[in-house]
Amino acid sequence: MAKRRRTSAQITWTWRGLLLLILFLLLAWALREWAGIDLLGGEAGETVSTDWIAIHFTTPLYPDDPALHTGSIDLRLVDLIDAAQQEVNVAAFQLNLPTVTDALLRAHRRGVRVRLVTDGEYADEEMVKQLQRAGVPVTIRPEGGGLMHNKFVVVDGAWVWTGSWNLTENCTYRNNNNAVLIASRTLAANYNTEFEELFAGKFGPTSPANTPTPSFLIEVPEKGIRVPVEVYFAPEDEVASHLIPLLRSARQSVRFLAFSFTSSSIADTLIDLHRRGISVQGVVERRGSEDSYAQYGRLREAGIQVLQDGNPYIMHHKVFIVDDAAVALGSYNFTGSAEKSNDENLLILHSPEVAAAYRAEFERIWGQAKRE
């Protein structure tokens, strides 16, 4: 049977199709590089400088001597607020630090837009009242049915501060905590979207799942690294459904620091990893660790190396370190209330550099933990 010859019209359309494909790929590349939009379905990227992240831990040295409470992690946040040019959005479960409050008042007085969302349990804090008297808009989540448990700050749509650290005297000078400061407009847009919902009074299950870019790449050309980033908000994003796959991806080790651990599904995942030969180690806050719903005893019975902490006050971290290559952190406790009722955030950074810093903190806490 004779082969059909292509007509000149067919050849012309073939070249047109190829040209359109090239133009589409160029457009996709441009949108990815300059707008963070990926038409090809991959992760959008954002190029940042070498100092894209600062990691902070509280190290309580003189917890019972107020005269020695002269500044700690709070001064890092104060510096950030003092540098603000346009806007400071604060989602704080509790605020009673004079240093941070004074910085917010200074920003407000020089014309920076300052707003606060807090929880009804701490709405009567004097520092919150000071902000309100000065004219700073404050939204309060009503008590009952869940907590506004976030601890994040977004500055000028470019900087995000988040972690386990409450803006309080106890969390600064007595409790073990962590916080990260990240320079990323993509991440800031994610957290600002959540802040606007909370500020509008959309708490708990009423908060929509509309994070603009829940996963993206932070690219640091000077270091030749790319850091995949994920951010999820509870309860709308069903955070455990993202955290558990991260844990299941472990091939060597999982280490955790947990203020409160009652989630049976997360415990099931760790027990399964242990049975598959993955090294699992953890430290839990002593208080509450032996309550009926706590998973501490169950993890121990399964043979997992888990210890009660040695801080006479509170070990307040909520951290997972996977294969010394990824870290999950934020306000999200490993509990049913964090998953279903509270307003929370979980940030996952796939970075050996970040993991190394958190591994060092884990080893410090592990060394202080109580052994029978």
GULUM-340561 format. One line per field, with one value per residue (C-alpha): x, y, z. Coordinates in nm, 3 decimals. Layout:
BEGIN
c1 = X:...
c2 = Y:...
c3 = Z:...
***
This chain:
BEGIN
c1 = 0.000:0.148:0.254:0.064:0.267:0.230:0.077:0.235:-0.060:0.007:0.376:0.282:0.054:0.327:0.569:0.300:0.234:0.604:0.631:0.330:0.484:0.810:0.623:0.422:0.739:0.899:0.589:0.585:0.952:0.896:0.596:0.783:1.091:0.923:0.575:0.607:0.334:0.407:0.194:0.359:0.237:0.573:0.679:0.717:1.052:1.170:1.529:1.663:1.995:2.229:2.088:1.737:1.681:1.772:1.704:1.657:1.623:1.548:1.802:1.665:1.969:1.827:1.453:1.381:1.573:1.375:1.671:1.862:1.579:1.750:1.670:1.672:1.488:1.250:1.518:1.551:1.182:1.208:1.479:1.250:0.956:1.176:1.284:0.926:0.831:0.469:0.294:0.328:0.069:0.086:-0.102:-0.014:-0.181:-0.053:0.134:0.280:0.634:0.701:0.989:0.773:0.474:0.689:0.827:0.474:0.375:0.681:0.592:0.230:0.338:0.565:0.280:0.334:0.010:0.010:-0.260:-0.299:-0.502:-0.503:-0.697:-0.985:-0.812:-0.553:-0.757:-0.723:-0.343:-0.216:0.003:-0.300:-0.488:-0.197:-0.212:-0.588:-0.565:-0.307:-0.547:-0.394:-0.674:-0.709:-0.923:-0.991:-1.099:-1.387:-1.323:-1.467:-1.444:-1.074:-0.778:-0.612:-0.284:-0.062:0.260:0.360:0.450:0.460:0.650:0.623:0.500:0.860:0.949:0.786:0.857:0.706:0.770:0.669:0.765:0.481:0.544:0.557:0.795:0.762:0.831:1.128:1.302:1.175:1.056:1.240:1.123:1.223:1.152:1.263:1.279:1.253:1.294:1.041:0.760:0.593:0.588:0.476:0.183:0.079:0.089:-0.074:-0.362:-0.417:-0.381:-0.648:-0.891:-0.824:-0.842:-1.182:-1.299:-1.286:-1.158:-1.127:-1.349:-1.476:-1.128:-1.112:-0.838:-0.701:-0.325:-0.187:0.129:0.136:0.451:0.732:1.110:1.342:1.651:1.982:2.212:2.516:2.504:2.381:2.088:1.714:1.492:1.146:0.904:0.558:0.315:-0.018:-0.277:-0.509:-0.781:-0.862:-0.557:-0.585:-0.227:-0.172:-0.241:0.074:0.289:0.239:0.363:0.674:0.736:0.668:0.930:1.204:1.476:1.712:1.582:1.305:1.364:1.097:1.041:0.680:0.510:0.187:0.153:-0.191:-0.235:-0.274:-0.232:0.105:0.208:0.099:0.326:0.626:0.565:0.547:0.875:1.039:0.925:1.074:1.411:1.402:1.568:1.301:1.390:1.192:1.159:0.819:0.719:0.694:0.370:0.075:0.288:0.125:-0.235:-0.484:-0.470:-0.094:0.111:0.433:0.366:0.248:0.561:0.781:0.598:0.662:1.036:1.083:1.346:1.134:1.221:1.052:1.218:1.446:1.337:1.173:0.943:0.819:0.974:0.749:0.891:0.672:0.934:1.005:1.345:1.342:1.664:1.857:1.723:1.379:1.223:0.857:0.796:0.539:0.257:0.098:0.101:0.057:-0.298:-0.655:-0.744:-0.456:-0.577:-0.951:-1.028:-0.740:-0.594:-0.239:0.044:0.297:0.604:0.814:1.164:1.352:1.701:1.997:2.132:1.814:1.794:2.148:2.052:1.744:1.941:2.182:1.887:1.742:2.072:2.083:1.729:1.797:2.103:1.896:1.605:1.512:1.612:1.479
c2 = 0.000:0.337:0.576:0.900:1.212:1.502:1.805:2.146:2.245:1.955:2.046:2.408:2.304:2.076:2.367:2.589:2.330:2.307:2.685:2.708:2.442:2.637:2.958:2.781:2.642:2.985:3.136:2.860:2.923:3.299:3.260:3.010:3.230:3.567:3.502:3.170:3.015:2.674:2.589:2.248:2.135:2.124:2.320:2.692:2.837:3.152:3.270:3.405:3.516:3.303:3.435:3.315:3.156:3.221:2.949:3.025:2.810:2.916:2.796:2.863:2.947:3.163:3.085:3.203:3.531:3.807:4.043:3.831:3.828:4.088:3.953:3.630:3.507:3.801:4.052:3.881:3.939:4.295:4.368:4.237:4.452:4.759:4.717:4.695:4.952:4.875:4.598:4.363:4.085:3.890:3.568:3.498:3.248:3.455:3.787:3.919:4.024:4.397:4.393:4.268:4.481:4.794:4.712:4.672:5.007:5.177:5.036:5.151:5.504:5.543:5.453:5.083:4.885:4.659:4.398:4.120:3.799:3.622:3.366:3.443:3.267:3.547:3.840:4.019:4.023:4.372:4.375:4.306:4.586:4.824:4.757:4.807:5.136:5.257:5.185:4.862:4.644:4.316:4.013:3.758:3.398:3.334:3.078:2.730:2.482:2.526:2.761:3.022:2.845:2.994:3.179:3.352:3.701:3.828:4.149:4.356:4.057:3.935:3.779:3.498:3.416:3.091:2.800:2.673:2.991:3.185:3.557:3.517:3.537:3.165:3.055:3.291:3.228:2.896:2.668:2.495:2.640:2.701:2.963:3.026:3.354:3.301:3.555:3.444:3.637:3.312:3.187:3.528:3.522:3.185:3.303:3.637:3.453:3.257:3.572:3.756:3.467:3.472:3.851:3.828:3.588:3.268:3.034:2.658:2.466:2.794:2.878:2.792:2.577:2.837:2.861:3.010:2.797:2.515:2.369:2.549:2.566:2.811:2.836:2.970:3.005:3.114:2.785:2.576:2.444:2.407:2.369:2.219:2.392:2.283:2.474:2.354:2.509:2.327:2.227:2.301:2.130:1.801:1.841:1.479:1.363:1.555:1.489:1.111:1.060:1.260:1.022:0.717:0.838:0.783:0.540:0.578:0.776:0.983:1.199:1.402:1.653:1.669:1.893:1.695:1.363:1.198:1.121:0.744:0.767:0.939:0.692:0.403:0.540:0.559:0.207:0.077:0.255:0.102:-0.247:-0.191:-0.117:0.262:0.430:0.623:0.838:1.102:1.323:1.421:1.679:1.498:1.664:1.488:1.215:0.943:1.057:0.809:0.942:1.007:0.789:0.792:0.459:0.294:0.402:0.270:-0.062:-0.095:-0.066:0.290:0.499:0.775:0.973:1.226:1.567:1.706:2.070:2.146:2.379:2.284:2.127:2.303:2.189:2.029:1.895:1.596:1.542:1.286:1.126:1.437:1.589:1.736:1.914:1.960:2.245:2.502:2.537:2.201:1.960:1.592:1.582:1.547:1.902:2.043:1.840:1.910:2.216:2.460:2.713:2.586:2.585:2.321:2.411:2.141:2.232:1.975:2.096:1.905:2.241:2.314:1.952:1.972:2.266:2.088:1.765:1.954:2.084:1.734:1.596:1.870:1.796:1.421:1.464:1.640:1.395:1.171:0.806:0.540
c3 = 0.000:-0.098:0.179:0.200:0.141:0.379:0.219:0.261:0.481:0.716:0.740:0.809:1.098:1.239:1.254:1.402:1.673:1.753:1.766:1.999:2.226:2.243:2.322:2.594:2.753:2.747:2.906:3.171:3.248:3.277:3.507:3.724:3.754:3.802:3.941:4.119:3.899:3.751:3.448:3.421:3.760:3.937:4.241:4.198:4.293:4.470:4.461:4.792:4.936:5.146:5.475:5.394:5.734:6.098:6.355:6.723:7.035:7.390:7.645:7.995:8.211:8.493:8.489:8.843:8.850:8.673:8.718:8.467:8.211:7.996:7.652:7.461:7.152:7.191:7.090:6.751:6.691:6.823:6.564:6.290:6.404:6.443:6.080:5.950:5.687:5.602:5.793:6.090:6.129:6.455:6.532:6.896:7.126:7.419:7.439:7.764:7.668:7.724:7.473:7.186:7.287:7.296:6.949:6.812:6.967:6.816:6.474:6.511:6.610:6.308:6.074:6.019:5.994:6.303:6.367:6.623:6.643:6.978:7.178:7.409:7.697:7.706:7.578:7.913:7.912:7.995:7.683:7.462:7.638:7.578:7.205:7.197:7.388:7.137:6.850:6.722:6.574:6.765:6.676:6.950:6.898:7.141:7.411:7.369:7.083:7.016:7.045:6.826:6.896:6.623:6.704:6.381:6.265:5.906:5.830:5.513:5.311:5.302:5.638:5.836:6.199:6.328:6.563:6.907:7.095:7.252:7.298:7.677:7.972:8.043:7.687:7.667:7.998:8.132:7.853:7.567:7.235:6.876:6.611:6.255:6.066:5.690:5.411:5.149:4.985:4.881:5.239:5.363:5.119:5.258:5.618:5.537:5.369:5.690:5.899:5.699:5.760:6.133:6.151:5.980:6.251:6.044:6.312:6.331:6.085:5.934:5.803:5.428:5.276:5.035:5.096:4.770:4.742:4.999:4.845:4.664:4.629:4.797:4.577:4.707:4.403:4.606:4.798:4.508:4.713:4.662:4.968:4.916:5.153:5.265:5.487:5.623:5.850:6.088:6.085:5.721:5.566:5.760:5.873:5.982:5.626:5.522:5.828:5.830:5.469:5.562:5.852:5.636:5.388:5.649:5.548:5.841:6.136:6.292:6.598:6.772:7.051:7.168:7.421:7.384:7.201:7.201:6.830:6.787:6.408:6.437:6.707:6.481:6.209:6.443:6.571:6.216:6.130:6.437:6.335:5.989:6.142:6.124:6.425:6.620:6.921:7.105:7.409:7.546:7.802:8.135:8.247:8.088:7.931:8.140:8.099:7.956:7.598:7.589:7.357:7.563:7.735:7.416:7.228:7.508:7.515:7.142:7.209:7.085:7.264:7.415:7.727:7.952:7.941:8.213:8.216:8.555:8.365:8.015:7.706:7.455:7.118:6.849:6.609:6.384:6.219:5.935:5.806:5.917:5.596:5.675:5.973:6.063:6.308:6.412:6.664:6.580:6.875:6.791:6.924:6.808:6.913:6.707:6.410:6.430:6.644:6.691:6.452:6.398:6.146:6.042:5.836:5.668:5.547:5.342:5.430:5.579:5.701:5.899:6.012:6.153:6.374:6.504:6.549:6.777:6.982:6.997:7.130:7.394:7.511:7.492:7.713:7.978:7.962:8.251:8.243:8.475
***
